[in-house]
C-alpha cells in the first residue's frame, strides 16, 4: 500500500477497512479507528477518527489524538505526518 510516498508492506498491515487501519511501519504501530468515545464529527460529511501512533520499542505515543477527516486514507496521512514519517 502506497500512501503519501510511503510504502507499507501488505504483511505489516493487520487490518484495513473504511473505518479501521492497524499496521506497523518503520518501528511504529499505527492504529486508526472510528470506534471510540469521542462523539460525532463537527460536520456530517466527515468521520471522526481516533489516531494513535506508538513506538513499538519504547511504547511511547508519537501521535495520540482524534481528527475529523473524509477517509481512512486521510487519517493515515495525518498519522504519518504527525509521527514525522513524511514531510
Order of alpha helices (4+ residues) and beta strands (2+ residues): beta-beta-beta-beta-beta-beta-beta-alpha
